[in-house]
Amino acid sequence: MVFTDGGGYVSETGGQRVPIVFDNLILKGEMPVTIAVFVNPGVRTAADSPAAGANNRSNRSFEYDSLGNAFSKFLLDELLPFTVQKFGVKLTDDPELRALAGMSSGAICAFTVAWERPDQFRKVLSQIGSYTNIRGGHNYPAWIRKTERKPIRVFLQDGANDLNNLHGHWPLANQEMASALAFMGYDFQFVFGTGSHSGQHGGAILPDSLRWLWRPALAELPKPVTKDNLGGDEALSKVLADGGKPGDWELVGEGYGFTDAACGDAEGNFYFSDLPKGLVYRVAANETKPVAWLENGPKISGLKFGPDGQLYAATQGQGTNNAKKIIVIDPVTKAIETVATDVQPNDLVVSKDGWIYFTDTAAGTVVKVPTSARNMSRPPVAAGGIKAPNGIALSPDQRMLVVSEYGGTNAWSFLIATDGSLKGGERNLELRAPVGKSDSGGDGMISDAQSRWWITSHLGIQMFDANGRMGGIVSRPQEKGVVSCAFAGPGRAWLYVCASDKVYRRKTLTEGAKVP
C-alpha cells in the first residue's frame, strides 16, 4: 500500500500512525499482511544556489494534482522496483492486493493512479481529496459518469468545513465524486463529517477505513443508477448490462499481424482483416472462432457490405505492389474487381443508394464513388478540411454521414443530399483525448439501431447519441489500441473490436444498424 505525503503517515506520533494501525489490524486478521511504502513529493533545487534552501520549489502539486499516467509510471517503473531491491521484499502482483492512500492533493494522486492503472492498483483511500480545479481534477465526477466502471474500490472522507477557495469547494467536490461513483455502481464508501482541511477526521477513522477497504470482494456490485436518466439520455447503463465492466470482453482470436476492417453482415456474420498478411477472416453468426475466408488477397484496411450483397474494401496494396484501390469482392466466388484507382483510402462505407464514401487521411478528405464504377481513376472529393479523417459510418436512416478525426478531437457529421453529395459539415461530436495528448485518435466506427455512434479511440470505444452528445466510453479490452468495430453475432448484439494482434467481442443491450 503506497502512501503519498508518506512522512505524515509514517510518524508513530502523528495523526495517522500507520505503522501502529497496520500492526494492530494485521495481528487481528482484519487486513492482510501488507507492506506500506511511504513517499514524499520531490523538491527542485537550483544547482547554482548560493545558500542551502534558496530558490527551492516544491514539486508536490505538479506530481500529485496532475492528471494522466506520470505518477503511476514513477511508482511502477522506479519506486516499487527500488523498494524490492533496497529492502529485499516480495511485492504481490495481484492488483486486488495493491492499494494507495493520500490526503488532499495526495488523495487525488492516489485516485489517479488507480484510475489510470486498475490492472495494477484497485483500492484507494482518499482523505479530504482535492477533486477541484487545481490541474483539472474537477473533471473526475463527469468522467466517472461517462466511463465504463473500473474495477476499483474507493473510500472517501471529507468534512463540511473543508476548503472553499479559488480552486473550488472541497466538500461539494467530494460529494460530487461520491454521487458519480454511486451513479456507476462502484464499490465505495463516503464518510462525511464536520471537519476542516486536516487529517484529524481521517486519522480518527483510519482503522475503520482500512477494515472496509480490505474487506472481502462483494459477491455482486451495486447496480448503476438509472431512475433519473431522461428519455434522450444514452448512459452506459442503457447499452451495457449492469453498467459493464472491463472483464466482459471475450477473446475471439489472437496471434495476428495487425487486425482491422471490422465488418458485420445482415445475418450477423463477422469479418475482419489481418492487414499485413493479406488475409480476411470470418466468424459465423453462431460461432466464436475465426476461419480464414480470403487468402493471398490485398491488404485491407476497410470492409463494408453494399446493398447488392457484395463486399467492398479499401486496400493498401497487395504483396509487393503498393497500389491502393477500392475493390469489390463477390462473397460467393471470391472474385475481385477494381472500383477505383489512384486513391489513398483508409476506411469506407456503402450507402443503400449505391455510393461508396471513403476517407483519405493524408489529404483530409472524404471521397465519393458509385458502386457501379470500375477502374475509375481519382474519383471526386465530397468533403475536405478534416483533420486526418479515419473512421466513417452512416446513420440507420442513411441521411447522415459521420467521420472521425484521428488527428483531432472531434467527429464530423454531414447531411447526405439526394444526389449523394455531402452538405452542412459540423464538428459536433467531441471525443475525449487522453490527458497530455492533443488528439483523441478517433478511428474506425459504427452506428447502432438507436442511432448511436460508436467510435474507437485512444481511450476505448466512445459512444455518442444521435445529437452528438457523449454517452460514455467503453474500456479497451487490452492496453493496445482498438482501431475498428462492428456489430455482429446472434441478434447482431455483439460488439466486435479489432485490437492490434487480437480480436474481442462483448454482449450489448443494443444491436447494429441495418446493413444495406
C-alpha positions as CSV (number, residue, x, y, z in Angstrom):
1,M,0.0,0.0,0.0
2,V,1.5,3.3,-1.2
3,F,1.0,6.4,0.9
4,T,1.6,9.8,-0.7
5,D,2.9,12.5,1.6
6,G,4.4,9.5,3.4
7,G,6.2,11.4,6.1
8,G,2.9,12.4,7.7
9,Y,1.6,8.9,7.6
10,V,4.7,7.0,8.8
11,S,5.1,9.0,12.0
12,E,4.1,7.0,15.1
13,T,3.3,10.2,17.0
14,G,1.3,11.9,14.2
15,G,-2.4,11.9,13.4
16,Q,-2.4,8.7,11.3
17,R,0.2,6.4,12.9
18,V,0.0,3.9,10.0
19,P,2.7,1.5,11.3
20,I,0.8,1.1,14.6
21,V,-2.6,0.8,12.9
22,F,-1.2,-1.7,10.4
23,D,0.4,-3.9,13.1
24,N,-2.9,-4.0,15.1
25,L,-5.1,-4.8,12.1
26,I,-2.8,-7.4,10.7
27,L,-2.4,-9.1,14.1
28,K,-6.2,-9.3,14.4
29,G,-6.6,-10.6,10.9
30,E,-8.6,-7.6,9.8
31,M,-6.4,-6.8,6.9
32,P,-3.8,-8.9,5.0
33,V,-0.1,-8.7,5.8
34,T,0.8,-5.6,3.9
35,I,4.0,-3.7,3.1
36,A,3.5,0.1,3.4
37,V,5.5,2.2,1.1
38,F,5.8,5.9,2.1
39,V,6.8,8.5,-0.4
40,N,7.2,12.3,-0.2
41,P,7.0,14.7,-3.2
42,G,10.1,16.0,-4.7
43,V,11.8,19.4,-4.2
44,R,13.5,21.1,-7.1
45,T,16.7,22.9,-6.0
46,A,18.7,25.4,-8.1
47,A,22.0,23.9,-9.0
48,D,23.8,27.2,-8.5
49,S,22.0,28.1,-5.3
50,P,24.3,30.4,-3.2
51,A,22.8,29.2,0.0
52,A,21.1,26.0,1.2
53,G,17.4,26.1,0.6
54,A,17.5,29.1,-1.7
55,N,15.2,29.1,-4.8
56,N,13.8,25.7,-3.9
57,R,10.4,24.8,-5.2
58,S,8.1,22.0,-4.1
59,N,7.1,19.6,-6.8
60,R,4.1,18.4,-4.8
61,S,1.3,20.0,-6.9
62,F,2.9,19.0,-10.2
63,E,3.4,15.4,-9.1
64,Y,0.1,15.0,-7.2
65,D,-2.5,17.2,-8.8
66,S,-1.5,16.5,-12.4
67,L,-3.8,14.0,-14.2
68,G,-2.5,11.3,-16.5
69,N,-0.1,8.4,-16.1
70,A,3.1,10.1,-15.0
71,F,2.9,9.2,-11.3
72,S,1.8,5.6,-12.0
73,K,4.8,5.2,-14.2
74,F,7.0,6.6,-11.4
75,L,5.6,4.0,-9.0
76,L,5.7,1.1,-11.3
77,D,9.0,1.8,-13.1
78,E,11.0,3.4,-10.3
79,L,9.7,3.4,-6.7
80,L,8.4,-0.1,-6.3
81,P,11.4,-1.8,-8.1
82,F,13.7,0.3,-5.9
83,T,11.7,-0.9,-2.8
84,V,12.2,-4.5,-3.8
85,Q,15.9,-4.1,-4.5
86,K,16.6,-2.0,-1.4
87,F,14.7,-4.0,1.2
88,G,14.6,-7.4,-0.3
89,V,10.9,-7.7,-0.1
90,K,8.5,-9.5,-2.4
91,L,5.5,-7.4,-3.6
92,T,2.4,-9.1,-4.9
93,D,1.4,-8.6,-8.5
94,D,-2.3,-9.0,-7.7
95,P,-4.0,-5.6,-8.2
96,E,-6.7,-6.6,-5.7
97,L,-3.9,-6.7,-3.0
98,R,-2.4,-3.3,-4.0
99,A,-3.7,-0.1,-2.6
100,L,-3.0,3.7,-2.5
101,A,-3.7,6.4,0.1
102,G,-3.3,10.1,0.4
103,M,-4.7,13.4,1.8
104,S,-5.7,16.4,-0.2
105,S,-3.6,16.5,-3.4
106,G,-2.1,13.2,-2.3
107,A,-5.6,11.7,-2.3
108,I,-6.4,12.8,-5.9
109,C,-2.9,11.4,-6.8
110,A,-3.8,8.0,-5.3
111,F,-7.1,8.0,-7.2
112,T,-5.4,9.0,-10.5
113,V,-3.0,6.1,-10.2
114,A,-5.9,3.6,-9.7
115,W,-7.9,5.3,-12.5
116,E,-5.1,5.0,-15.0
117,R,-3.8,1.6,-13.9
118,P,-6.6,-0.6,-12.4
119,D,-4.6,-3.5,-13.7
120,Q,-2.0,-2.6,-11.0
121,F,-4.0,-0.9,-8.2
122,R,-7.6,-1.5,-7.2
123,K,-8.0,0.1,-3.8
124,V,-8.0,3.8,-2.9
125,L,-8.1,5.6,0.5
126,S,-8.9,9.2,-0.2
127,Q,-8.9,11.7,2.7
128,I,-10.0,15.4,2.1
129,G,-9.3,14.8,-1.6
130,S,-8.6,17.7,-3.9
131,Y,-11.0,16.9,-6.7
132,T,-11.0,20.6,-7.7
133,N,-9.7,22.7,-10.5
134,I,-6.0,22.8,-9.5
135,R,-4.8,20.9,-12.5
136,G,-8.1,19.6,-13.9
137,G,-9.2,17.2,-11.1
138,H,-12.7,18.7,-11.1
139,N,-13.4,16.7,-14.3
140,Y,-13.3,13.4,-12.5
141,P,-17.0,13.2,-11.5
142,A,-18.0,13.8,-15.1
143,W,-15.5,11.3,-16.4
144,I,-16.6,8.7,-13.9
145,R,-20.2,9.0,-15.1
146,K,-19.3,8.6,-18.7
147,T,-16.6,5.9,-18.4
148,E,-17.2,2.2,-18.1
149,R,-17.0,1.2,-14.4
150,K,-13.4,0.3,-13.5
151,P,-12.6,-2.5,-11.0
152,I,-11.5,-0.2,-8.2
153,R,-12.8,0.2,-4.6
154,V,-12.8,3.7,-3.1
155,F,-13.1,5.0,0.5
156,L,-13.8,8.8,0.5
157,Q,-13.6,11.0,3.6
158,D,-14.2,14.8,3.8
159,G,-15.7,17.4,6.1
160,A,-18.3,20.1,5.7
161,N,-15.8,22.8,6.8
162,D,-13.2,21.8,4.2
163,L,-11.7,24.4,1.9
164,N,-13.6,26.8,-0.4
165,N,-11.1,28.8,-2.4
166,L,-10.1,29.8,-5.9
167,H,-9.6,26.1,-6.9
168,G,-13.1,25.0,-5.8
169,H,-15.2,23.8,-2.9
170,W,-13.8,20.6,-1.4
171,P,-17.0,19.4,0.4
172,L,-19.0,19.8,-2.8
173,A,-16.3,18.2,-4.9
174,N,-16.1,15.1,-2.7
175,Q,-19.9,14.9,-2.7
176,E,-19.8,15.0,-6.5
177,M,-17.3,12.2,-6.5
178,A,-19.5,10.1,-4.2
179,S,-22.6,10.8,-6.4
180,A,-20.7,9.8,-9.6
181,L,-19.3,6.6,-8.0
182,A,-22.9,5.7,-6.9
183,F,-24.3,6.5,-10.3
184,M,-21.9,4.0,-12.0
185,G,-22.3,1.3,-9.3
186,Y,-18.8,1.4,-7.8
187,D,-17.9,-0.3,-4.5
188,F,-17.3,2.8,-2.5
189,Q,-17.8,4.3,1.0
190,F,-18.2,8.1,1.7
191,V,-17.8,9.3,5.3
192,F,-18.7,13.0,5.5
193,G,-18.1,14.8,8.8
194,T,-17.8,18.3,10.1
195,G,-14.1,18.7,9.9
196,S,-11.8,21.1,8.0
197,H,-8.9,20.6,5.7
198,S,-6.8,18.4,8.1
199,G,-6.1,14.8,8.7
200,Q,-7.8,14.7,12.1
201,H,-11.0,13.1,11.0
202,G,-9.3,10.7,8.5
203,G,-6.8,9.7,11.2
204,A,-9.6,9.0,13.8
205,I,-11.4,6.6,11.4
206,L,-8.2,5.2,9.8
207,P,-8.7,1.7,11.3
208,D,-12.3,1.5,10.1
209,S,-11.3,2.9,6.7
210,L,-8.7,0.1,6.3
211,R,-11.1,-2.6,7.5
212,W,-13.6,-1.5,4.9
213,L,-11.0,-1.2,2.2
214,W,-9.6,-4.6,2.8
215,R,-12.8,-6.5,3.4
216,P,-13.6,-9.4,1.0
217,A,-14.8,-8.7,-2.5
218,L,-18.5,-8.2,-2.9
219,A,-20.4,-11.1,-4.4
220,E,-22.3,-8.6,-6.6
221,L,-21.5,-4.9,-7.2
222,P,-24.2,-2.2,-6.7
223,K,-26.4,-1.5,-9.6
224,P,-25.8,1.7,-11.6
225,V,-28.4,4.5,-11.0
226,T,-30.8,4.6,-13.9
227,K,-34.0,6.2,-12.5
228,D,-33.1,9.8,-13.4
229,N,-31.9,9.2,-17.0
230,L,-34.3,11.1,-19.3
231,G,-35.7,9.7,-22.5
232,G,-32.9,11.0,-24.7
233,D,-30.1,10.2,-22.3
234,E,-27.7,7.5,-23.5
235,A,-26.0,6.4,-20.3
236,L,-23.8,3.2,-20.5
237,S,-26.4,1.5,-18.3
238,K,-28.7,1.5,-21.4
239,V,-26.3,-0.4,-23.6
240,L,-24.1,-2.5,-21.2
241,A,-25.6,-4.9,-18.7
242,D,-25.2,-3.6,-15.1
243,G,-23.1,-0.7,-16.4
244,G,-20.5,-3.1,-17.8
245,K,-17.0,-4.0,-16.6
246,P,-13.8,-4.4,-18.5
247,G,-13.8,-8.2,-17.9
248,D,-16.9,-8.5,-20.1
249,W,-14.7,-8.7,-23.2
250,E,-14.3,-12.2,-24.7
251,L,-11.2,-13.1,-26.8
252,V,-12.2,-14.2,-30.3
253,G,-8.8,-14.7,-31.9
254,E,-5.1,-13.8,-31.4
255,G,-1.7,-14.1,-33.0
256,Y,-2.4,-11.8,-36.0
257,G,-0.1,-9.3,-37.6
258,F,-2.5,-6.4,-37.3
259,T,-6.3,-6.6,-37.3
260,D,-8.5,-4.1,-38.9
261,A,-11.6,-3.6,-41.1
262,A,-14.2,-4.9,-38.7
263,C,-17.4,-5.6,-40.6
264,G,-20.7,-7.4,-40.0
265,D,-23.3,-8.6,-42.5
266,A,-27.1,-8.7,-42.2
267,E,-27.1,-12.3,-40.8
268,G,-24.6,-11.4,-38.0
269,N,-21.5,-13.0,-39.6
270,F,-18.3,-11.0,-38.7
271,Y,-15.4,-10.3,-41.0
272,F,-12.0,-8.7,-40.3
273,S,-8.6,-8.4,-41.9
274,D,-5.2,-9.4,-40.9
275,L,-3.9,-6.4,-42.8
276,P,-0.2,-7.1,-43.4
277,K,-0.8,-10.7,-44.3
278,G,-3.5,-10.1,-46.9
279,L,-6.0,-12.4,-45.1
280,V,-9.7,-11.9,-44.3
281,Y,-11.3,-14.0,-41.6
282,R,-14.9,-14.8,-41.0
283,V,-16.7,-15.6,-37.7
284,A,-20.1,-17.2,-38.4
285,A,-23.0,-15.6,-36.6
286,N,-23.5,-18.5,-34.2
287,E,-19.8,-19.4,-33.9
288,T,-16.9,-17.9,-31.9
289,K,-13.8,-19.0,-33.8
290,P,-12.4,-17.1,-36.9
291,V,-11.9,-19.1,-40.1
292,A,-9.8,-17.9,-43.0
293,W,-12.2,-16.6,-45.6
294,L,-10.0,-14.9,-48.2
295,E,-6.3,-15.9,-48.5
296,N,-3.5,-14.3,-50.6
297,G,-5.6,-11.2,-51.1
298,P,-4.9,-7.5,-50.8
299,K,-4.0,-5.7,-47.6
300,I,-7.4,-4.5,-46.5
301,S,-8.0,-1.5,-44.1
302,G,-11.8,-1.2,-44.5
303,L,-14.6,-3.6,-45.3
304,K,-18.4,-3.0,-45.8
305,F,-21.3,-4.8,-47.5
306,G,-23.2,-2.9,-50.1
307,P,-27.0,-3.1,-51.0
308,D,-26.1,-5.5,-53.8
309,G,-24.7,-8.1,-51.3
310,Q,-21.2,-7.5,-52.5
311,L,-18.3,-6.8,-50.1
312,Y,-16.4,-3.6,-50.8
313,A,-12.9,-2.9,-49.5
314,A,-10.3,-0.2,-49.1
315,T,-6.9,-1.7,-49.9
316,Q,-3.3,-0.8,-49.1
317,G,-1.8,-2.8,-51.9
318,Q,-1.1,-6.5,-52.4
319,G,2.2,-8.4,-51.9
320,T,5.0,-6.1,-53.0
321,N,2.6,-3.9,-55.1
322,N,1.7,-0.9,-53.0
323,A,-1.0,0.4,-55.4
324,K,-4.0,1.3,-53.3
325,K,-7.5,0.8,-54.5
326,I,-11.2,0.5,-53.8
327,I,-12.3,-3.0,-54.7
328,V,-15.4,-5.2,-54.7
329,I,-15.4,-8.9,-53.6
330,D,-18.0,-11.4,-54.7
331,P,-18.9,-13.2,-51.4
332,V,-19.6,-16.5,-53.3
333,T,-16.9,-16.8,-55.8
334,K,-14.3,-14.5,-54.1
335,A,-13.7,-12.8,-57.4
336,I,-12.3,-9.3,-57.1
337,E,-12.9,-6.3,-59.3
338,T,-11.4,-2.8,-59.1
339,V,-13.8,0.0,-58.4
340,A,-11.4,3.0,-58.2
341,T,-7.7,3.5,-58.7
342,D,-5.2,6.4,-58.0
343,V,-6.7,6.7,-54.5
344,Q,-5.4,6.7,-50.9
345,P,-8.3,5.1,-49.0
346,N,-8.3,4.4,-45.2
347,D,-11.9,3.2,-44.4
348,L,-15.1,3.2,-46.2
349,V,-18.9,2.8,-46.0
350,V,-21.5,1.9,-48.7
351,S,-25.0,3.5,-48.8
352,K,-28.2,1.9,-49.9
353,D,-28.3,4.3,-52.8
354,G,-25.1,2.8,-54.2
355,W,-22.5,5.3,-53.1
356,I,-19.1,4.4,-51.6
357,Y,-17.7,7.1,-49.3
358,F,-14.1,6.6,-48.2
359,T,-11.6,8.6,-46.1
360,D,-8.3,9.9,-47.4
361,T,-6.5,10.5,-44.1
362,A,-3.4,12.3,-45.5
363,A,-5.5,14.6,-47.8
364,G,-8.1,15.4,-45.1
365,T,-10.9,14.5,-47.4
366,V,-13.9,12.2,-47.9
367,V,-14.2,10.8,-51.5
368,K,-17.3,9.6,-53.2
369,V,-17.5,6.9,-55.9
370,P,-20.5,4.9,-57.3
371,T,-20.6,1.2,-56.6
372,S,-21.2,0.7,-60.3
373,A,-17.8,2.2,-61.2
374,R,-14.9,0.0,-62.5
375,N,-11.3,1.2,-62.6
376,M,-12.4,4.8,-62.1
377,S,-9.4,7.0,-61.7
378,R,-9.3,9.7,-59.0
379,P,-12.9,9.9,-58.0
380,P,-14.1,13.3,-56.8
381,V,-13.8,14.7,-53.3
382,A,-17.1,15.0,-51.4
383,A,-15.8,16.9,-48.4
384,G,-12.5,18.3,-47.1
385,G,-10.7,20.2,-44.4
386,I,-11.0,17.3,-41.9
387,K,-8.1,16.7,-39.5
388,A,-6.8,13.3,-40.5
389,P,-10.2,11.6,-41.2
390,N,-10.3,7.9,-40.5
391,G,-13.5,6.1,-39.4
392,I,-16.7,6.6,-41.3
393,A,-20.3,5.4,-40.7
394,L,-23.9,6.0,-41.9
395,S,-26.9,6.7,-39.6
396,P,-29.6,4.0,-39.7
397,D,-31.8,6.1,-41.9
398,Q,-28.8,6.8,-44.2
399,R,-29.5,10.6,-44.1
400,M,-26.3,11.4,-42.2
401,L,-22.6,10.5,-42.6
402,V,-20.2,10.8,-39.6
403,V,-16.4,10.9,-40.0
404,S,-13.9,10.7,-37.1
405,E,-10.8,12.8,-36.8
406,Y,-7.7,10.7,-36.0
407,G,-5.5,13.7,-35.6
408,G,-8.1,15.9,-33.8
409,T,-10.7,15.7,-31.0
410,N,-14.0,15.6,-33.0
411,A,-16.1,13.7,-35.4
412,W,-17.8,15.5,-38.3
413,S,-21.4,15.0,-39.3
414,F,-22.7,15.6,-42.8
415,L,-26.2,15.6,-44.3
416,I,-26.5,13.4,-47.4
417,A,-28.3,15.0,-50.3
418,T,-30.5,13.1,-52.8
419,D,-27.6,13.1,-55.3
420,G,-25.2,11.6,-52.7
421,S,-23.4,14.9,-52.1
422,L,-22.4,15.9,-48.6
423,K,-23.8,19.1,-47.0
424,G,-23.6,21.1,-43.8
425,G,-20.5,19.5,-42.2
426,E,-20.2,20.2,-38.5
427,R,-17.7,19.0,-35.9
428,N,-20.5,18.3,-33.4
429,L,-19.2,15.1,-31.7
430,E,-16.4,15.9,-29.3
431,L,-14.2,12.9,-28.4
432,R,-12.3,12.8,-25.2
433,A,-8.5,12.7,-25.6
434,P,-6.1,11.1,-23.1
435,V,-4.6,13.5,-20.6
436,G,-1.5,15.1,-22.2
437,K,-2.4,14.2,-25.8
438,S,-3.7,16.7,-28.3
439,D,-5.7,14.1,-30.3
440,S,-8.3,11.5,-29.4
441,G,-7.2,9.0,-32.0
442,G,-10.7,8.7,-33.5
443,D,-10.5,5.6,-35.7
444,G,-13.0,3.1,-37.0
445,M,-16.7,3.5,-36.2
446,I,-20.1,2.0,-36.5
447,S,-23.8,3.1,-35.7
448,D,-26.4,1.0,-33.9
449,A,-30.2,0.7,-34.5
450,Q,-30.9,3.5,-32.0
451,S,-28.7,6.0,-34.0
452,R,-25.8,5.9,-31.5
453,W,-22.3,6.3,-32.8
454,W,-19.5,4.0,-31.6
455,I,-16.0,5.4,-32.3
456,T,-12.8,3.6,-31.5
457,S,-10.1,5.9,-29.9
458,H,-7.0,6.0,-27.7
459,L,-9.2,5.7,-24.6
460,G,-11.5,3.0,-25.8
461,I,-14.8,3.0,-27.7
462,Q,-16.6,6.3,-27.3
463,M,-20.4,6.3,-27.6
464,F,-22.5,9.2,-28.7
465,D,-26.2,9.7,-29.1
466,A,-27.9,10.8,-32.3
467,N,-27.5,14.5,-31.3
468,G,-23.8,14.2,-30.9
469,R,-23.7,14.1,-27.0
470,M,-21.1,11.8,-25.4
471,G,-22.8,8.9,-23.6
472,G,-19.8,7.1,-22.3
473,I,-16.5,5.3,-23.0
474,V,-16.3,1.5,-23.2
475,S,-13.0,0.2,-22.0
476,R,-10.4,-1.2,-24.3
477,P,-10.0,-5.0,-24.0
478,Q,-6.2,-4.7,-23.7
479,E,-3.6,-1.9,-23.4
480,K,-3.0,-2.0,-27.1
481,G,-5.3,0.3,-29.1
482,V,-8.6,-0.6,-30.8
483,V,-8.9,0.5,-34.4
484,S,-12.2,-0.7,-35.7
485,C,-15.5,-2.1,-34.5
486,A,-18.7,-3.7,-35.8
487,F,-21.9,-5.3,-34.6
488,A,-22.4,-9.0,-35.4
489,G,-23.1,-12.3,-33.8
490,P,-26.5,-13.5,-32.5
491,G,-29.1,-10.8,-32.9
492,R,-26.3,-8.5,-34.1
493,A,-26.0,-7.5,-30.5
494,W,-22.3,-8.3,-30.0
495,L,-19.8,-5.5,-30.4
496,Y,-16.6,-6.8,-32.0
497,V,-13.3,-4.9,-32.0
498,C,-10.0,-5.2,-33.7
499,A,-7.2,-4.5,-31.2
500,S,-3.8,-4.8,-32.7
501,D,-2.9,-8.5,-32.7
502,K,-6.2,-9.7,-31.2
503,V,-10.0,-9.6,-31.8
504,Y,-12.5,-9.4,-29.0
505,R,-16.3,-9.2,-28.6
506,R,-18.8,-8.4,-25.9
507,K,-22.6,-8.6,-25.5
508,T,-24.5,-5.3,-25.5
509,L,-28.1,-4.3,-24.9
510,T,-28.5,-2.9,-28.4
511,E,-28.0,-4.1,-32.0
512,G,-26.2,-2.8,-35.1
513,A,-27.9,-0.6,-37.6
514,K,-29.4,-2.4,-40.5
515,V,-26.9,-3.4,-43.1
516,P,-27.8,-2.0,-46.6
